[in-house]
Amino acid sequence: MKGQEYLRNVVTLELDSDKCVGCGLCVIVCPHRVFEMGQDTAVIVDQDACMECGACGLNCPAEAIDTKSGVGCAYAVLKGKLTGGEADSCCCDESDSDCC
């Protein structure tokens, strides 16, 4: 999705390729096109675009995907506040004035 970006290097998304059965449901349900189908399994192509909604993990019949909904964004924001720094980028639409 253009105009939306997640925080860099904070996403909890994990894909266990050994468990993946190649059904492609993660590709279908992911709103930010984080996954693509490889030869026989799904692959993560843009981890930082993940918004940790959990749709991929909830729909994975092989339980090959794990993510902690919302943890990455919260971690980055809190770390920025505690260290006096800022998060790398916003986890919501750039036009949203209430962005985290």
Rosetta constraint file for C-alpha pairs under 8 A:
AtomPair CA 1 CA 31 HARMONIC 7.60 0.50
AtomPair CA 1 CA 32 HARMONIC 5.59 0.50
AtomPair CA 1 CA 33 HARMONIC 7.75 0.50
AtomPair CA 3 CA 93 HARMONIC 6.07 0.50
AtomPair CA 3 CA 94 HARMONIC 6.45 0.50
AtomPair CA 4 CA 49 HARMONIC 7.88 0.50
AtomPair CA 4 CA 91 HARMONIC 7.12 0.50
AtomPair CA 4 CA 92 HARMONIC 5.94 0.50
AtomPair CA 4 CA 93 HARMONIC 5.09 0.50
AtomPair CA 4 CA 94 HARMONIC 6.86 0.50
AtomPair CA 5 CA 48 HARMONIC 7.44 0.50
AtomPair CA 5 CA 49 HARMONIC 5.78 0.50
AtomPair CA 5 CA 89 HARMONIC 7.18 0.50
AtomPair CA 5 CA 90 HARMONIC 6.54 0.50
AtomPair CA 5 CA 91 HARMONIC 5.81 0.50
AtomPair CA 5 CA 92 HARMONIC 6.81 0.50
AtomPair CA 5 CA 93 HARMONIC 7.59 0.50
AtomPair CA 6 CA 48 HARMONIC 5.65 0.50
AtomPair CA 6 CA 49 HARMONIC 5.31 0.50
AtomPair CA 6 CA 50 HARMONIC 6.59 0.50
AtomPair CA 6 CA 51 HARMONIC 6.29 0.50
AtomPair CA 6 CA 73 HARMONIC 7.72 0.50
AtomPair CA 6 CA 89 HARMONIC 6.72 0.50
AtomPair CA 6 CA 90 HARMONIC 6.22 0.50
AtomPair CA 6 CA 91 HARMONIC 4.44 0.50
AtomPair CA 6 CA 92 HARMONIC 7.26 0.50
AtomPair CA 7 CA 11 HARMONIC 7.61 0.50
AtomPair CA 7 CA 48 HARMONIC 6.46 0.50
AtomPair CA 7 CA 72 HARMONIC 7.66 0.50
AtomPair CA 7 CA 73 HARMONIC 6.56 0.50
AtomPair CA 7 CA 76 HARMONIC 7.35 0.50
AtomPair CA 7 CA 87 HARMONIC 7.03 0.50
AtomPair CA 7 CA 88 HARMONIC 5.82 0.50
AtomPair CA 7 CA 89 HARMONIC 5.29 0.50
AtomPair CA 7 CA 90 HARMONIC 6.35 0.50
AtomPair CA 7 CA 91 HARMONIC 6.01 0.50
AtomPair CA 8 CA 48 HARMONIC 5.42 0.50
AtomPair CA 8 CA 88 HARMONIC 6.44 0.50
AtomPair CA 8 CA 89 HARMONIC 7.41 0.50
AtomPair CA 9 CA 48 HARMONIC 6.43 0.50
AtomPair CA 10 CA 48 HARMONIC 7.64 0.50
AtomPair CA 10 CA 72 HARMONIC 4.71 0.50
AtomPair CA 10 CA 73 HARMONIC 7.01 0.50
AtomPair CA 10 CA 75 HARMONIC 7.55 0.50
AtomPair CA 10 CA 76 HARMONIC 6.80 0.50
AtomPair CA 11 CA 47 HARMONIC 6.99 0.50
AtomPair CA 11 CA 48 HARMONIC 6.52 0.50
AtomPair CA 11 CA 50 HARMONIC 6.80 0.50
AtomPair CA 11 CA 51 HARMONIC 7.75 0.50
AtomPair CA 11 CA 52 HARMONIC 7.08 0.50
AtomPair CA 11 CA 67 HARMONIC 7.95 0.50
AtomPair CA 11 CA 71 HARMONIC 7.54 0.50
AtomPair CA 11 CA 72 HARMONIC 4.80 0.50
AtomPair CA 11 CA 73 HARMONIC 7.58 0.50
AtomPair CA 12 CA 52 HARMONIC 7.49 0.50
AtomPair CA 12 CA 66 HARMONIC 7.70 0.50
AtomPair CA 12 CA 67 HARMONIC 5.18 0.50
AtomPair CA 12 CA 68 HARMONIC 5.89 0.50
AtomPair CA 12 CA 71 HARMONIC 7.11 0.50
AtomPair CA 12 CA 72 HARMONIC 6.16 0.50
AtomPair CA 13 CA 47 HARMONIC 7.24 0.50
AtomPair CA 13 CA 50 HARMONIC 7.54 0.50
AtomPair CA 13 CA 52 HARMONIC 7.14 0.50
AtomPair CA 13 CA 65 HARMONIC 7.27 0.50
AtomPair CA 13 CA 66 HARMONIC 5.80 0.50
AtomPair CA 13 CA 67 HARMONIC 4.40 0.50
AtomPair CA 13 CA 68 HARMONIC 7.27 0.50
AtomPair CA 14 CA 65 HARMONIC 5.69 0.50
AtomPair CA 14 CA 66 HARMONIC 5.20 0.50
AtomPair CA 14 CA 67 HARMONIC 6.32 0.50
AtomPair CA 15 CA 20 HARMONIC 7.95 0.50
AtomPair CA 15 CA 43 HARMONIC 7.69 0.50
AtomPair CA 15 CA 44 HARMONIC 7.51 0.50
AtomPair CA 15 CA 64 HARMONIC 5.67 0.50
AtomPair CA 15 CA 65 HARMONIC 4.61 0.50
AtomPair CA 15 CA 66 HARMONIC 6.60 0.50
AtomPair CA 16 CA 20 HARMONIC 6.47 0.50
AtomPair CA 16 CA 64 HARMONIC 4.94 0.50
AtomPair CA 16 CA 65 HARMONIC 6.37 0.50
AtomPair CA 17 CA 41 HARMONIC 6.58 0.50
AtomPair CA 17 CA 42 HARMONIC 7.34 0.50
AtomPair CA 17 CA 43 HARMONIC 7.78 0.50
AtomPair CA 17 CA 64 HARMONIC 6.94 0.50
AtomPair CA 18 CA 64 HARMONIC 7.83 0.50
AtomPair CA 19 CA 62 HARMONIC 6.12 0.50
AtomPair CA 19 CA 63 HARMONIC 7.20 0.50
AtomPair CA 19 CA 64 HARMONIC 5.09 0.50
AtomPair CA 20 CA 41 HARMONIC 5.78 0.50
AtomPair CA 20 CA 42 HARMONIC 6.96 0.50
AtomPair CA 20 CA 62 HARMONIC 6.10 0.50
AtomPair CA 20 CA 63 HARMONIC 7.79 0.50
AtomPair CA 20 CA 64 HARMONIC 5.34 0.50
AtomPair CA 21 CA 40 HARMONIC 7.51 0.50
AtomPair CA 21 CA 41 HARMONIC 6.28 0.50
AtomPair CA 21 CA 62 HARMONIC 6.59 0.50
AtomPair CA 22 CA 37 HARMONIC 7.36 0.50
AtomPair CA 22 CA 40 HARMONIC 5.50 0.50
AtomPair CA 22 CA 41 HARMONIC 4.25 0.50
AtomPair CA 22 CA 42 HARMONIC 5.95 0.50
AtomPair CA 23 CA 41 HARMONIC 7.78 0.50
AtomPair CA 24 CA 28 HARMONIC 6.55 0.50
AtomPair CA 24 CA 36 HARMONIC 7.95 0.50
AtomPair CA 24 CA 37 HARMONIC 6.53 0.50
AtomPair CA 24 CA 41 HARMONIC 7.88 0.50
AtomPair CA 24 CA 42 HARMONIC 6.59 0.50
AtomPair CA 25 CA 29 HARMONIC 6.16 0.50
AtomPair CA 25 CA 56 HARMONIC 7.22 0.50
AtomPair CA 25 CA 59 HARMONIC 6.57 0.50
AtomPair CA 25 CA 60 HARMONIC 6.60 0.50
AtomPair CA 26 CA 30 HARMONIC 5.85 0.50
AtomPair CA 26 CA 35 HARMONIC 6.61 0.50
AtomPair CA 26 CA 42 HARMONIC 7.70 0.50
AtomPair CA 26 CA 55 HARMONIC 7.59 0.50
AtomPair CA 26 CA 56 HARMONIC 4.61 0.50
AtomPair CA 26 CA 57 HARMONIC 7.61 0.50
AtomPair CA 26 CA 59 HARMONIC 6.95 0.50
AtomPair CA 26 CA 60 HARMONIC 6.70 0.50
AtomPair CA 27 CA 33 HARMONIC 6.66 0.50
AtomPair CA 27 CA 34 HARMONIC 7.47 0.50
AtomPair CA 27 CA 35 HARMONIC 5.15 0.50
AtomPair CA 27 CA 36 HARMONIC 5.77 0.50
AtomPair CA 27 CA 37 HARMONIC 7.21 0.50
AtomPair CA 27 CA 42 HARMONIC 7.65 0.50
AtomPair CA 27 CA 56 HARMONIC 7.89 0.50
AtomPair CA 29 CA 55 HARMONIC 6.27 0.50
AtomPair CA 29 CA 56 HARMONIC 6.25 0.50
AtomPair CA 29 CA 59 HARMONIC 7.87 0.50
AtomPair CA 30 CA 34 HARMONIC 6.57 0.50
AtomPair CA 30 CA 35 HARMONIC 7.31 0.50
AtomPair CA 30 CA 55 HARMONIC 6.63 0.50
AtomPair CA 30 CA 56 HARMONIC 6.22 0.50
AtomPair CA 32 CA 49 HARMONIC 6.14 0.50
AtomPair CA 32 CA 50 HARMONIC 6.48 0.50
AtomPair CA 32 CA 51 HARMONIC 7.76 0.50
AtomPair CA 33 CA 46 HARMONIC 7.54 0.50
AtomPair CA 33 CA 49 HARMONIC 7.76 0.50
AtomPair CA 34 CA 44 HARMONIC 5.76 0.50
AtomPair CA 34 CA 45 HARMONIC 5.59 0.50
AtomPair CA 34 CA 46 HARMONIC 4.87 0.50
AtomPair CA 34 CA 47 HARMONIC 5.96 0.50
AtomPair CA 34 CA 49 HARMONIC 6.21 0.50
AtomPair CA 34 CA 50 HARMONIC 6.10 0.50
AtomPair CA 35 CA 42 HARMONIC 6.38 0.50
AtomPair CA 35 CA 43 HARMONIC 5.53 0.50
AtomPair CA 35 CA 44 HARMONIC 4.62 0.50
AtomPair CA 35 CA 45 HARMONIC 5.57 0.50
AtomPair CA 35 CA 46 HARMONIC 7.20 0.50
AtomPair CA 36 CA 42 HARMONIC 5.69 0.50
AtomPair CA 36 CA 43 HARMONIC 5.52 0.50
AtomPair CA 36 CA 44 HARMONIC 6.60 0.50
AtomPair CA 36 CA 45 HARMONIC 6.55 0.50
AtomPair CA 37 CA 41 HARMONIC 5.93 0.50
AtomPair CA 37 CA 42 HARMONIC 4.37 0.50
AtomPair CA 37 CA 43 HARMONIC 6.03 0.50
AtomPair CA 38 CA 42 HARMONIC 5.51 0.50
AtomPair CA 38 CA 43 HARMONIC 6.05 0.50
AtomPair CA 46 CA 50 HARMONIC 7.34 0.50
AtomPair CA 51 CA 70 HARMONIC 7.24 0.50
AtomPair CA 51 CA 91 HARMONIC 7.40 0.50
AtomPair CA 52 CA 67 HARMONIC 6.37 0.50
AtomPair CA 52 CA 68 HARMONIC 6.66 0.50
AtomPair CA 52 CA 69 HARMONIC 4.69 0.50
AtomPair CA 52 CA 70 HARMONIC 5.44 0.50
AtomPair CA 52 CA 71 HARMONIC 7.68 0.50
AtomPair CA 52 CA 72 HARMONIC 7.73 0.50
AtomPair CA 53 CA 69 HARMONIC 5.58 0.50
AtomPair CA 53 CA 70 HARMONIC 7.11 0.50
AtomPair CA 54 CA 58 HARMONIC 6.18 0.50
AtomPair CA 54 CA 66 HARMONIC 7.95 0.50
AtomPair CA 54 CA 67 HARMONIC 6.20 0.50
AtomPair CA 54 CA 68 HARMONIC 7.34 0.50
AtomPair CA 54 CA 69 HARMONIC 5.81 0.50
AtomPair CA 55 CA 59 HARMONIC 6.12 0.50
AtomPair CA 56 CA 60 HARMONIC 6.07 0.50
AtomPair CA 56 CA 65 HARMONIC 6.79 0.50
AtomPair CA 57 CA 63 HARMONIC 6.67 0.50
AtomPair CA 57 CA 64 HARMONIC 7.40 0.50
AtomPair CA 57 CA 65 HARMONIC 4.83 0.50
AtomPair CA 57 CA 66 HARMONIC 5.60 0.50
AtomPair CA 57 CA 67 HARMONIC 6.90 0.50
AtomPair CA 60 CA 64 HARMONIC 6.59 0.50
AtomPair CA 60 CA 65 HARMONIC 6.72 0.50
AtomPair CA 68 CA 72 HARMONIC 7.90 0.50
AtomPair CA 70 CA 74 HARMONIC 6.40 0.50
AtomPair CA 71 CA 75 HARMONIC 5.97 0.50
AtomPair CA 72 CA 76 HARMONIC 6.21 0.50
AtomPair CA 73 CA 77 HARMONIC 6.18 0.50
AtomPair CA 73 CA 91 HARMONIC 6.79 0.50
AtomPair CA 74 CA 78 HARMONIC 6.08 0.50
AtomPair CA 75 CA 79 HARMONIC 5.97 0.50
AtomPair CA 76 CA 80 HARMONIC 6.13 0.50
AtomPair CA 76 CA 87 HARMONIC 5.69 0.50
AtomPair CA 77 CA 81 HARMONIC 6.32 0.50
AtomPair CA 77 CA 86 HARMONIC 7.22 0.50
AtomPair CA 77 CA 87 HARMONIC 5.67 0.50
AtomPair CA 77 CA 100 HARMONIC 7.41 0.50
AtomPair CA 78 CA 82 HARMONIC 6.09 0.50
AtomPair CA 79 CA 83 HARMONIC 6.01 0.50
AtomPair CA 79 CA 85 HARMONIC 7.76 0.50
AtomPair CA 79 CA 87 HARMONIC 7.85 0.50
AtomPair CA 80 CA 84 HARMONIC 5.74 0.50
AtomPair CA 80 CA 85 HARMONIC 4.48 0.50
AtomPair CA 80 CA 86 HARMONIC 4.49 0.50
AtomPair CA 80 CA 87 HARMONIC 5.52 0.50
AtomPair CA 81 CA 85 HARMONIC 6.33 0.50
AtomPair CA 81 CA 86 HARMONIC 6.90 0.50
AtomPair CA 90 CA 94 HARMONIC 7.21 0.50
AtomPair CA 90 CA 99 HARMONIC 6.69 0.50
AtomPair CA 90 CA 100 HARMONIC 6.48 0.50
AtomPair CA 91 CA 99 HARMONIC 7.26 0.50
AtomPair CA 91 CA 100 HARMONIC 6.81 0.50
AtomPair CA 92 CA 96 HARMONIC 7.02 0.50
AtomPair CA 92 CA 99 HARMONIC 5.93 0.50
AtomPair CA 92 CA 100 HARMONIC 7.41 0.50
AtomPair CA 93 CA 99 HARMONIC 7.42 0.50
AtomPair CA 94 CA 99 HARMONIC 7.65 0.50
